[in-house]
Amino acid sequence: MIIVPRFLINFSYDGTNYNGYQKQKGMKTIQEKMETALTSINNNSFVKLTASGRTDAKVHAINQYAHADIDVNITEYKLMRALNSLLPDDIYVKSTKIVDDNFHSRYDVISKTYIYKINVGSFNPIERNYVYQLCKKLDIKKIREATMLLQGTHDFQNFSSNEHKLKDTVRTVNEIKLIEDGDYLIMTFKSNGFLKYMVRIMVGILIQIGLGKYAPEYINDIFDSKIKTNYKKIAPAQGLYLLNVTY
């Protein structure tokens, strides 16, 4: 019996010119580019790439992970080199590692960390694809109060996409950090899992609180389903990055 090695691939990408991670017919996606390169290396025998999760259109990744089974005899280092020679400049493979056949890049995830970058100063056209150009001052104290209410184990159904079909929408947000760096506010979110648009909706609501439109306690009202109007102020995709995945 021929043993086909399973590789865990760590890669980063600039999501500006992509319609998200997941392959979609007729669309330019990260998965399509990665699978095309892997298939070429695999003597044109199709290789499926399974990632830790999807990222939306325009969202970036500093450390995304995915696994793939490859038939050809190739070392970890040579696979990394071969992939980088075939991929466009906005996708870069940082490392590859042979893992157990039972390893699964999605189901074995322990936690994920995202960061969101906001510019509260003057508009910066150079960074418009990488930092949300809010260009308004925020009340950081109120935002910190609100983040304390978001942390912990909750049903985040009301902080996810309306079309979310998962039956289990309970997640544990382990940590939310705020870092102020000049005109920039960087939010870090660590959780055992995220629902569709969950980070961007949390950021959007935190921004509304920071602008004084809602009190920090508004977070509890959303959890308790007391909101009757459209409260889902989804933050733009451009400021969002998948920072890391823990296995």
Summary of the structure (lengths in Angstrom):
residues: 247
radius of gyration: 19.5
end to end distance: 29.3
largest distance: 64.9
contacts: 730
relative contact order: 0.18
helix: 26%
strand: 29%
